[in-house]
Amino acid sequence: MLCTGRYLNSYKGAYEYNSTACKEFRQDIMDVKVLTMVKTSDLFERWRNLQVCTWEQNKIETDNFKLFKVSGEEGGEVFVDVESSGSHNFRSSNRLLFSTQLLTSSGAEAGHHESTWSHGSTWSHESTWSYESTWSHESTWSHESTWSHESTWSSESTWSYESTWSYESTWSYESTWSHESTWSYESTWSQEAPGRLGSQMGSPLSVLLLLKKIVLIPKRASLSRCCNAPSFLFTTKRNTPAGAKLRYEVDTSGILPVTTEVFKMFPDDMPYNKSQYKKCAVIGNGGIIKNSKCGKEIDSADFVFRCNIPPINDKYSADVGTKTDLVTINPSIITERFQKLEKWRRPFYEVLQNYENSSVVLPAFYNTRNTDVSFRVKYMLDDFDSQRGVFFFHPQYLLNVQRFWAVQGVRAKRLSSGLMLVTAALEMCEEVHLYGFWAFPMNPLGVYITHHYYDNVKPRPGFHAMPHEIFNFLHMHTRGILNVHTGQCR
């Protein structure tokens, strides 16, 4: 049900996250399964309604999205009717309920409950390699020579040689994985004083069970299994040894040998760890952040990501802040604005000075054209004796991210730089906040906005799938996985 008209522009406070109204507002967003289900104006209204609610991180939902593991959560109550003994199996969608506790009033000490969980899991793997190789060689020499003499000498001589080589080679590989997993639960209730317990609880017994939940997380939702940013976000000496061959992200037929010179440019290992930072801010360049006054809030984050060296000078800092820990650079910017660094090296260096000691990351191995320009950034900073970190996205990481989001419904020729950073932030940070992410020509109030906060230059049509990216972010906000900021900061 859409809670039409409940959004109060004059409302000064905020509804609690778990209030009845906010639960309904969140459900209104989740009811929109795909972007084409509703008109944009309808989606905006649902989003506006949700803005009167405080946002809280849902730890279970966040862990479900990031990890493939079994975790426990306190909470959940259920009433069941049982006889004096029996076997019970509790399931709630993908949640398996366990750890029961009998609550009774005074005089119910005689109740006794035994509960047993068992889990059997079997993995088997059969792998067979076979190789057959046959060489055959046939060679034949023949020679015929004839002499005749009748006052005339004649000689005929013929040489012939036939040689045939043949080679047959066959490789075959068969691999089979199987997994069997069984959960069983046995529960037995006994009464030593049935008169007292039965008189207080009723017959059959009305038992209140306080339950914990095991959350079974689908493999496809596992971000850490798919992508593993703490190990593979950047190309490093650890994950890409010298002598290896890097396959490009798009030009899959192209291979870059990791020579000694290339290897020297890689860091020894990833500079970031899993969930290293408490609160992170990822700053998009959308016009939605203009006049937001979110600069101070952004700068208070433990780690700040930015996309494609956007302006953060005094003209914009009140809205977008200035703190930067990692900023991406699209090589096309270097080509178009800085002449591939063939001449405009110092202007580019001075632009980077705006980001203080932040590291820069480039998609050097997206295609063969990007490699030379990206390497020049590293050489240029070395020439200026800069201590700034220069990193290159690992092409396999970006491919895995593309596949991960395709499962979530984001299919595009190329994911946006913003989505790549959000994906990394979800693994590096405990709590992720997004600013400047929007994909529509109007803000949620229906007021037209510029495409970027600093200009109105539109991207190449059909290259990114920005509306679908933002739609996923709105769902993730609703589920408590990350916080999307589209209004003014307090």
Summary of the structure (lengths in Angstrom):
residues: 490
radius of gyration: 33.1
end to end distance: 30.0
largest distance: 141.8
contacts: 1356
relative contact order: 0.13
helix: 29%
strand: 31%
